[in-house]
Amino acid sequence: MCSCHEYRMLAQGHVDFVLTGPSPAPWDHAAGVLITQAAGGVARFLDGGDYDLARKRGVLLLASSEQVWAQVARQYSALNVDFG
């Protein structure tokens, strides 16, 4: 599934969260992060760091709400490893 479709599904309420792979390229995620936030969702790295275009490694977690983000972050905390 492509990132564009995943962000559309999240913004339209069809899914509660999206997890990315460990290499968040800006061309795949920058617009989707803005769309998620505009729709009232949360976009942060699994380690809690804000989305940053310059960041090259890390799992990006996008969720429909702060509550969903926190719940999913706990469930998938094992994915929060140093990819450096």
Secondary structure, DSSP 8 states (H G I E B T S, - for coil): --HHHHHHHHHTTS-SEEE--S---HHHHHHHHHHHHHTT-EEEETTS-B--TT--SS-EEEESSHHHHHHHHHHTGGG-----
